[in-house]
Amino acid sequence: MIKTLYDLDFNQGIEYLQSRDARLGTLINGLEVCSLTHHPPRTTLLEAIAWGIIGQQINTNTAQMLFQRFLDYAQPKGWAPENLANVDPELLRSLGISRYKTRYLKI
């Protein structure tokens, strides 16, 4: 049913749902394979939270581009909470991140 998302096996979840609800199981069986896109890798909790903020309510390709800029700026060490808290908001804006998302990233 669902191929992959963050290396989790959703087949067990789907089988569980099908076994618990006959109507839902019938609907699931009628669906075609859904391949969810794999977003840029996140190696830290901070990066996962940043992805959640940056990727909200924009198209996936744009979100991936902005998130990659965010990651690339902090290379080679990556982002640390204290670095992000102290970064100039205009720097994040220059990466293409909106004013509101910049505020949420710095909270």
N, C-alpha and C positions, 0 to 999 in steps of 0.2 A: 504494500500500500504506500507507505512513505519510505523513501530510500534512506536518506541520512539527514541529520541536523546535529551539528556539534558532536558527532560520533556517538550519539545515543541510539539505542535500538528501540524504535517505536512499535515494532511488530508485536511485542509482548503487550504493550498498552492497547493496541488495536484489538488483539485477541481477547483481552480482558473486557473491553467495551462491548465487543460482539457477544460475549458470553453473558453479560449482565443485562443487555437490553436488546431484545429480538428485533424491534423496529429499527433501532440505530444500527444493529448488525446488518440488516438488509440494505440500509442506505450505504453503509461502508462498502459492502460487497459490490454495489452498483457503481462505485467510483473508479476512475482510472487511477493509475499510479501518479502520485504527487511527488515531484522532486523539489524539495526545498533548497534554496540557494544557501551556500555556505558563506557567511560573512567573513570579513578579515579576521584572522586569528586574534584572540585576546588571551594574553598570558597572565594577566593579573586581574584582580577584582576591580581595581580602579579603571582599567581599560574596558572591562565588561560594562561597568556603570557608564563610562564615557560613551561607549557605543550605543547604549540605551538612550542616552540623552541626544547625541548627535543624530542618530538614525530616526528619531521620532518624526512622523508626519511629513516625510519627504521621500522621494522615490529612491529605491534601493541603490541604483547606480550612483546617484548624487551622494547618498549617505556613505557609500563605500569610499568614494573619492575624498570627501571631507575627513572621514575617519583616518584614511591613509595619510593625508596631510598632517593630521594631528599626531599620529604615531611617528611619522618621519621627522617632524620638528624636534622631537625629544630624543632622537637617536644620538649616540649609541646606547645610552643607559635606560632610556624609557622614562615615562612619567612617574613621579613620586607624589604622594598627596601634598606634601609641603611645597613642592615646585609648582604644582598646579594652583594651589591656594595663593601663591605669591606672584604668579605670572601676570603681566600687564594684560588686561582684558582686550586692549586693542591688538595685541599680538594674536590672540585667538580669533578676533574679528578678521585680521588679515589672512587667516587660513580659510576664511569663508564661513566660519561658524557664526550663527546669528547672535544678536545682542542678548536675547533671552536665554538661549542655550549656553552662552558664555557665562551668564550669571549663575545658572544651575550647575555648571561644571565647577565653579569656584566655591560653591556652598560647602 
